[in-house]
Amino acid sequence: MTMNSSKPSAADIASMSARAIAKAVAGGTLTAAAVTEVWLDRIAAVEPSLHAFIHHAPEKTRALAAVAPKGPLAGVPFGIKDVIETRDMPTEYGSAAYPGWQPSRDAPVVHLARQAGAAFMGKTVSTEFATASPGATVNPFDPKRTPGGSSSGTAAALGAGLILLGLGTQTSGSTIRPGAYCGVAAMKPSPKLIETFGVKPLSQTLDVVGPMARDIRDLALLVSVCMRRPELAPDLLAPEGELPLQPMRLFLPVHDPVADFAPLEKAASVLGSVTTQPVPDWFEAVGPAQDDVFGWEASIALATDRDLHWDKLRPMTHEFMERQAKSTFAGWQAGLATRDAALRNLDALFGGADFLITPAAPGEAPLGLERTGPATYNIRWTLLGCPSVTIPAGFGPAGMPVGLQLVARPGEDAALLRQAAAVEDRLRAAGIEARPSQS
């Protein structure tokens, strides 16, 4: 971006990254109010057909901007998934069972973003209770296709350029998959590194808050705030194109007869140091194990909603709850045992590499809005606690974005972000990237 005068135009501001906006606002060369108006105008133009927000109150956003926020996210347009509590916006959990419900406090991760100066543009659509039943959001690249879920609204708002940073959540694939479908960057961190208090619970073992952004360096900025780790901020990364790539392996589940991995293989081919790692037979059992752990823990986490609000819940949520009610303690124990055995084999799984390249989803976002797409390639990493990032990696045959999922060992979140930035740099240099929609 080049500014031709001391006062940037709306087009100048709209082209800025989150990190550039925060730096300019903190430095006094740009006001949070000016940034806010640009994004409010865009939301007014695009949101009526996108349906990314469940709550959007421009007057509240303007009031926040008027106090001249300071901090690492100063003035950055920000969205918060509707299952995360906010003290000044309703939190409905994507459900008619909680119309207009207003918490009296922020979830800790929201508090951190607020203290860092983020400009809250609103609450974004979630599937009901972050499970299976979709909301009204459509894909910003094709309104006939799903944006993914359960973090549907945050992913779509980022993909359409209505926000620059946002929060999702993941228990199976609810951050990584919609990020891939909407052509944006998203992270499933290692467990416990971002506080989940104040987030509608599904599984104490699996739930994580998922930071989302329009590129990896902006993602690193948000993660540094959410984890309270300033050393992860992108200012400490090497300039674009100068980060070295560490050894990676391509990890393709070749058993899937439906998935299209050609775009992923094309992306991996430009990275140079990638070798292929076969998928061991025992890895398949980790998927059913995740189902067993999720089912048992969700059956109690949602028990109150099932008993008190059944008649207000959607049919797909009924199906989900009935399925989880069949889970057993023995199944939960066996699922955790399978996880622990897999973790003991993790070095063999990585085959000496530092990172694995895997699909973020079976391919492009599928047609139809009745379902949010399969979490097939996310659930195992979620159970294992492996941090993962989805990186925009071009377009599939239908012209829809595809994502490359980069996976690291548990706790290696900082190294993962550095590697993801290096991968993104190489993909951009090769002309392989799915830029978020600006139409």
C-alpha positions as CSV (number, residue, x, y, z in Angstrom):
1,M,0.0,0.0,0.0
2,T,1.2,3.5,-0.9
3,M,-0.3,6.5,0.8
4,N,-0.2,9.6,-1.4
5,S,-1.0,12.1,1.3
6,S,-0.9,12.5,5.1
7,K,-4.5,11.5,5.2
8,P,-5.0,8.0,3.8
9,S,-8.0,7.3,1.6
10,A,-10.7,4.7,2.4
11,A,-9.1,2.5,-0.3
12,D,-5.7,2.9,1.4
13,I,-7.1,1.8,4.7
14,A,-9.1,-1.1,3.2
15,S,-5.9,-2.5,1.7
16,M,-3.9,-2.5,5.0
17,S,-3.2,-5.6,7.1
18,A,-4.2,-5.8,10.7
19,R,-0.6,-5.3,11.9
20,A,-0.2,-2.2,9.7
21,I,-3.4,-0.7,11.1
22,A,-2.4,-1.4,14.6
23,K,1.0,0.2,14.1
24,A,-0.5,3.2,12.4
25,V,-3.2,3.8,15.0
26,A,-0.7,3.3,17.9
27,G,1.7,5.7,16.2
28,G,-0.9,8.4,15.6
29,T,-0.8,8.4,11.8
30,L,-4.3,6.9,11.6
31,T,-7.3,7.0,13.9
32,A,-9.3,4.1,15.0
33,A,-12.4,6.1,14.1
34,A,-11.3,6.4,10.4
35,V,-10.6,2.7,10.3
36,T,-13.9,1.8,11.8
37,E,-15.9,3.8,9.3
38,V,-14.2,2.0,6.4
39,W,-15.2,-1.4,7.7
40,L,-18.7,-0.3,8.8
41,D,-19.3,0.8,5.2
42,R,-18.1,-2.5,3.9
43,I,-20.3,-4.4,6.4
44,A,-23.3,-2.4,5.3
45,A,-22.7,-3.2,1.7
46,V,-21.9,-7.0,2.0
47,E,-23.5,-8.3,5.2
48,P,-27.1,-8.3,3.9
49,S,-26.2,-11.1,1.5
50,L,-23.4,-12.8,3.5
51,H,-25.1,-13.2,6.9
52,A,-21.9,-13.5,8.8
53,F,-23.0,-11.5,11.9
54,I,-25.6,-12.5,14.5
55,H,-25.1,-9.2,16.3
56,H,-23.8,-6.0,14.7
57,A,-24.2,-2.6,16.4
58,P,-22.4,0.2,14.6
59,E,-23.0,2.7,17.3
60,K,-21.2,0.5,19.9
61,T,-18.3,0.1,17.5
62,R,-18.0,3.8,16.9
63,A,-18.1,4.4,20.7
64,L,-15.2,2.0,21.2
65,A,-13.2,3.7,18.4
66,A,-13.8,7.1,19.8
67,V,-11.7,6.4,23.0
68,A,-8.5,6.1,20.9
69,P,-7.6,2.5,21.7
70,K,-4.0,1.6,22.3
71,G,-2.2,-1.7,22.2
72,P,-1.0,-4.4,19.7
73,L,-4.5,-4.7,18.1
74,A,-5.3,-0.9,18.2
75,G,-8.2,-0.1,15.9
76,V,-8.2,-3.5,14.1
77,P,-11.7,-4.7,12.9
78,F,-12.5,-7.8,15.0
79,G,-15.2,-10.5,15.1
80,I,-16.1,-12.8,17.9
81,K,-17.9,-16.2,17.5
82,D,-21.3,-16.3,19.1
83,V,-20.4,-19.1,21.6
84,I,-17.8,-16.8,23.3
85,E,-19.2,-14.5,26.0
86,T,-19.1,-10.7,25.7
87,R,-20.3,-8.2,28.3
88,D,-21.6,-5.6,25.9
89,M,-23.0,-7.8,23.1
90,P,-25.5,-10.7,23.4
91,T,-24.2,-14.3,23.4
92,E,-26.8,-16.7,22.0
93,Y,-24.7,-19.7,21.3
94,G,-26.2,-19.9,17.8
95,S,-29.5,-21.1,19.3
96,A,-33.0,-19.9,19.7
97,A,-32.8,-21.2,23.3
98,Y,-30.9,-18.1,24.4
99,P,-32.4,-15.1,22.5
100,G,-30.7,-11.9,23.5
101,W,-28.9,-13.5,26.4
102,Q,-26.4,-10.9,27.9
103,P,-23.4,-12.1,29.9
104,S,-22.1,-9.8,32.6
105,R,-18.5,-10.4,31.8
106,D,-16.2,-11.0,28.9
107,A,-14.6,-14.4,28.3
108,P,-10.8,-14.0,29.2
109,V,-9.8,-14.2,25.5
110,V,-12.2,-11.4,24.7
111,H,-10.9,-9.3,27.6
112,L,-7.4,-9.7,26.2
113,A,-8.5,-8.6,22.7
114,R,-10.4,-5.6,24.3
115,Q,-7.4,-4.6,26.3
116,A,-5.2,-4.9,23.2
117,G,-7.4,-2.3,21.5
118,A,-9.4,-4.4,19.0
119,A,-12.4,-2.8,17.4
120,F,-15.3,-5.2,18.0
121,M,-17.5,-5.2,14.9
122,G,-19.9,-7.7,16.3
123,K,-20.7,-11.3,17.1
124,T,-20.3,-13.8,14.3
125,V,-22.6,-16.7,13.4
126,S,-22.0,-20.1,14.9
127,T,-23.7,-23.4,14.3
128,E,-26.1,-24.2,17.1
129,F,-23.9,-24.8,20.2
130,A,-20.9,-25.0,17.9
131,T,-22.2,-28.5,16.8
132,A,-23.7,-29.4,13.4
133,S,-26.8,-27.3,12.7
134,P,-25.7,-24.4,10.4
135,G,-26.7,-20.8,10.7
136,A,-27.5,-18.5,7.8
137,T,-24.0,-17.6,6.7
138,V,-23.0,-18.4,3.1
139,N,-19.5,-18.7,1.5
140,P,-18.1,-15.4,0.4
141,F,-16.8,-16.9,-2.8
142,D,-20.1,-18.7,-3.8
143,P,-23.3,-18.1,-1.8
144,K,-24.6,-21.6,-2.9
145,R,-21.8,-23.2,-0.9
146,T,-21.2,-23.7,2.8
147,P,-18.6,-21.5,4.6
148,G,-17.8,-24.4,6.8
149,G,-18.5,-24.7,10.5
150,S,-18.9,-24.3,13.3
151,S,-16.9,-21.0,13.1
152,S,-19.0,-20.1,10.0
153,G,-19.4,-16.3,10.5
154,T,-15.9,-15.5,11.5
155,A,-14.4,-17.4,8.5
156,A,-16.9,-15.8,6.1
157,A,-16.5,-12.3,7.5
158,L,-12.7,-12.6,7.1
159,G,-13.0,-14.0,3.6
160,A,-15.3,-11.2,2.5
161,G,-13.1,-8.5,4.1
162,L,-15.6,-7.5,6.8
163,I,-13.0,-7.9,9.6
164,L,-9.3,-8.5,9.7
165,L,-9.1,-10.7,12.8
166,G,-11.5,-12.9,14.6
167,L,-12.1,-15.7,17.1
168,G,-13.5,-19.1,16.3
169,T,-13.5,-22.4,18.3
170,Q,-12.6,-26.0,17.5
171,T,-13.6,-29.3,19.0
172,S,-13.4,-31.3,15.8
173,G,-12.6,-29.2,12.8
174,S,-14.5,-26.0,13.4
175,T,-11.7,-23.5,12.8
176,I,-9.4,-25.1,10.3
177,R,-12.1,-26.3,7.9
178,P,-14.1,-23.0,7.6
179,G,-10.7,-21.2,7.3
180,A,-9.8,-23.4,4.3
181,Y,-13.3,-23.1,2.7
182,C,-13.2,-19.3,2.9
183,G,-9.6,-18.8,1.9
184,V,-8.2,-17.4,5.1
185,A,-5.7,-18.4,7.8
186,A,-6.8,-20.1,11.0
187,M,-5.1,-21.9,13.9
188,K,-6.0,-24.7,16.2
189,P,-3.6,-24.2,19.0
190,S,-2.2,-26.7,21.5
191,P,-4.6,-27.3,24.3
192,K,-4.6,-25.0,27.4
193,L,-2.5,-22.3,25.7
194,I,-5.6,-20.0,25.2
195,E,-8.1,-19.9,28.0
196,T,-11.5,-21.4,27.2
197,F,-13.4,-20.1,30.2
198,G,-16.4,-18.2,29.0
199,V,-16.8,-20.3,25.9
200,K,-19.8,-22.6,25.5
201,P,-18.3,-26.0,26.5
202,L,-18.5,-29.2,24.4
203,S,-15.5,-31.2,25.4
204,Q,-13.1,-30.5,28.2
205,T,-10.5,-32.5,26.5
206,L,-10.9,-31.2,22.9
207,D,-12.2,-27.6,23.1
208,V,-9.9,-24.8,22.0
209,V,-10.3,-21.2,21.0
210,G,-9.2,-20.8,17.3
211,P,-7.7,-17.5,16.2
212,M,-8.4,-16.5,12.6
213,A,-7.0,-13.9,10.2
214,R,-6.5,-13.0,6.6
215,D,-2.9,-14.0,6.5
216,I,-0.3,-15.8,8.7
217,R,1.5,-12.8,10.0
218,D,-1.8,-11.2,11.1
219,L,-2.6,-14.6,12.7
220,A,0.6,-14.5,14.6
221,L,-0.3,-11.1,15.9
222,L,-3.6,-12.3,17.2
223,V,-2.1,-15.5,18.7
224,S,0.5,-13.4,20.6
225,V,-2.4,-11.5,22.3
226,C,-4.5,-14.5,23.0
227,M,-1.6,-16.5,24.4
228,R,-0.1,-13.5,26.2
229,R,3.2,-14.3,24.4
230,P,4.6,-11.1,22.9
231,E,7.5,-13.1,21.4
232,L,5.0,-14.6,18.9
233,A,4.2,-11.1,17.4
234,P,5.0,-10.9,13.6
235,D,7.4,-8.0,14.2
236,L,9.9,-10.6,15.4
237,L,9.6,-12.7,12.3
238,A,12.0,-12.2,9.4
239,P,10.8,-10.0,6.6
240,E,8.6,-11.7,3.9
241,G,10.6,-14.1,1.8
242,E,13.5,-14.5,4.3
243,L,12.2,-17.2,6.7
244,P,13.9,-20.5,6.2
245,L,11.8,-23.6,5.7
246,Q,12.3,-26.5,8.1
247,P,11.8,-30.1,7.0
248,M,8.3,-31.2,6.2
249,R,6.5,-34.3,5.1
250,L,3.4,-34.6,3.0
251,F,0.8,-36.7,4.8
252,L,-2.0,-37.7,2.5
253,P,-4.7,-40.2,3.5
254,V,-4.8,-41.9,0.2
255,H,-7.6,-44.2,1.2
256,D,-10.2,-41.4,0.6
257,P,-11.7,-42.1,-2.9
258,V,-13.7,-38.8,-2.9
259,A,-11.1,-36.2,-1.8
260,D,-9.3,-34.1,-4.4
261,F,-5.7,-33.6,-3.2
262,A,-4.3,-32.2,-6.5
263,P,-4.3,-28.5,-5.4
264,L,-2.5,-29.6,-2.1
265,E,0.1,-31.6,-4.0
266,K,0.7,-28.7,-6.4
267,A,1.2,-26.3,-3.4
268,A,3.5,-28.8,-1.7
269,S,5.6,-29.2,-4.9
270,V,6.8,-25.6,-4.8
271,L,8.1,-25.9,-1.2
272,G,11.2,-27.9,-2.2
273,S,12.0,-29.8,1.0
274,V,8.9,-31.9,1.2
275,T,9.0,-35.7,1.3
276,T,6.0,-38.1,1.5
277,Q,5.1,-39.8,4.7
278,P,2.9,-42.9,4.5
279,V,-0.1,-43.0,6.8
280,P,0.3,-45.9,9.3
281,D,-2.6,-48.2,9.8
282,W,-2.9,-47.4,13.5
283,F,-3.5,-43.7,12.8
284,E,-7.0,-44.4,11.4
285,A,-8.2,-45.6,14.9
286,V,-7.5,-42.1,16.3
287,G,-10.6,-40.8,14.4
288,P,-13.2,-43.1,16.1
289,A,-11.4,-42.4,19.4
290,Q,-12.0,-38.7,19.0
291,D,-15.7,-39.5,18.4
292,D,-15.8,-41.5,21.7
293,V,-14.1,-38.8,23.7
294,F,-16.2,-36.0,22.2
295,G,-19.5,-38.0,22.6
296,W,-19.1,-38.7,26.3
297,E,-18.0,-35.2,27.2
298,A,-20.6,-33.5,25.1
299,S,-23.4,-35.6,26.5
300,I,-22.9,-33.9,29.9
301,A,-21.8,-30.5,28.6
302,L,-25.1,-30.1,26.8
303,A,-27.3,-32.0,29.2
304,T,-29.0,-28.9,30.6
305,D,-29.8,-27.7,27.1
306,R,-31.1,-31.1,26.2
307,D,-33.4,-31.3,29.2
308,L,-34.6,-27.6,29.4
309,H,-34.6,-26.4,25.8
310,W,-35.4,-29.5,23.6
311,D,-38.4,-27.9,21.9
312,K,-36.3,-24.8,20.9
313,L,-33.5,-26.7,19.4
314,R,-33.1,-27.6,15.7
315,P,-33.6,-31.1,14.3
316,M,-30.0,-31.5,13.5
317,T,-29.0,-30.6,17.1
318,H,-31.6,-33.2,18.3
319,E,-29.8,-35.8,16.1
320,F,-26.4,-34.7,17.5
321,M,-27.6,-35.0,21.1
322,E,-29.2,-38.4,20.6
323,R,-26.0,-39.7,19.1
324,Q,-23.9,-38.4,21.9
325,A,-26.3,-39.8,24.5
326,K,-25.3,-43.3,23.3
327,S,-21.7,-42.7,24.4
328,T,-20.2,-44.6,27.3
329,F,-17.6,-44.1,30.0
330,A,-15.8,-47.2,28.7
331,G,-15.7,-45.7,25.2
332,W,-14.3,-42.5,26.6
333,Q,-11.6,-44.4,28.5
334,A,-10.7,-46.4,25.4
335,G,-10.6,-43.2,23.3
336,L,-8.1,-41.6,25.7
337,A,-6.1,-44.7,25.7
338,T,-5.9,-44.7,21.9
339,R,-4.8,-41.1,22.1
340,D,-2.1,-41.8,24.6
341,A,-0.8,-44.7,22.5
342,A,-0.7,-42.5,19.4
343,L,1.2,-39.8,21.2
344,R,3.9,-42.4,22.1
345,N,4.2,-43.0,18.3
346,L,4.3,-39.4,17.4
347,D,7.9,-39.3,16.4
348,A,7.4,-42.2,14.0
349,L,4.3,-40.4,12.7
350,F,6.4,-37.3,11.8
351,G,9.1,-39.5,10.4
352,G,11.9,-37.2,11.4
353,A,10.3,-34.1,10.0
354,D,9.4,-31.1,12.1
355,F,6.0,-30.5,10.4
356,L,3.4,-32.4,8.4
357,I,1.5,-31.0,5.4
358,T,-2.0,-32.5,5.4
359,P,-5.4,-31.6,3.9
360,A,-7.4,-29.1,5.8
361,A,-10.6,-30.5,4.2
362,P,-11.3,-33.1,1.4
363,G,-11.3,-30.3,-1.1
364,E,-13.4,-27.2,-1.9
365,A,-16.4,-26.1,0.1
366,P,-19.3,-28.4,-1.0
367,L,-22.5,-27.1,-2.6
368,G,-25.4,-26.7,-0.3
369,L,-26.0,-24.9,3.0
370,E,-27.6,-27.8,4.9
371,R,-24.3,-29.1,6.3
372,T,-20.9,-27.5,7.0
373,G,-18.6,-30.2,5.5
374,P,-16.7,-33.1,7.0
375,A,-14.0,-32.7,9.7
376,T,-12.3,-35.9,8.4
377,Y,-8.8,-34.4,8.3
378,N,-9.0,-32.4,11.5
379,I,-10.3,-34.7,14.2
380,R,-7.2,-36.8,14.8
381,W,-4.9,-33.7,15.2
382,T,-7.5,-32.3,17.6
383,L,-7.5,-35.4,19.8
384,L,-3.7,-35.6,19.8
385,G,-3.4,-31.9,20.8
386,C,-1.2,-31.2,17.8
387,P,-1.3,-27.5,16.8
388,S,-2.3,-26.9,13.2
389,V,-2.7,-24.0,10.9
390,T,-4.6,-23.7,7.6
391,I,-2.8,-21.6,5.0
392,P,-4.6,-20.4,1.8
393,A,-3.2,-22.6,-1.0
394,G,-4.9,-21.7,-4.2
395,F,-8.1,-22.7,-5.8
396,G,-9.7,-26.0,-6.8
397,P,-11.4,-27.0,-10.1
398,A,-14.6,-25.2,-9.1
399,G,-12.8,-21.9,-8.4
400,M,-13.2,-22.2,-4.7
401,P,-10.4,-21.8,-2.1
402,V,-8.4,-24.7,-0.8
403,G,-6.3,-24.8,2.3
404,L,-3.0,-26.5,3.3
405,Q,-3.0,-27.7,6.8
406,L,0.4,-27.6,8.6
407,V,0.7,-29.7,11.7
408,A,3.3,-29.6,14.5
409,R,4.0,-31.6,17.7
410,P,2.0,-30.6,20.8
411,G,3.4,-27.4,22.3
412,E,5.3,-26.3,19.2
413,D,2.9,-23.4,18.4
414,A,5.6,-20.8,18.0
415,A,7.6,-22.9,15.6
416,L,4.4,-23.7,13.7
417,L,3.6,-20.0,13.2
418,R,7.2,-19.3,11.9
419,Q,7.0,-22.3,9.5
420,A,3.5,-21.3,8.3
421,A,4.7,-17.8,7.5
422,A,7.6,-19.3,5.5
423,V,5.2,-21.6,3.7
424,E,2.9,-18.7,2.9
425,D,5.8,-16.6,1.6
426,R,6.8,-19.4,-0.8
427,L,3.2,-20.0,-2.0
428,R,2.8,-16.3,-2.7
429,A,6.1,-16.1,-4.6
430,A,4.9,-19.0,-6.7
431,G,1.5,-17.3,-7.3
432,I,-0.3,-20.0,-5.3
433,E,-2.7,-18.5,-2.8
434,A,-6.4,-18.0,-2.2
435,R,-6.8,-14.3,-1.6
436,P,-9.9,-13.5,0.5
437,S,-12.8,-12.1,-1.6
438,Q,-13.1,-8.4,-2.0
439,S,-16.1,-8.4,-4.3
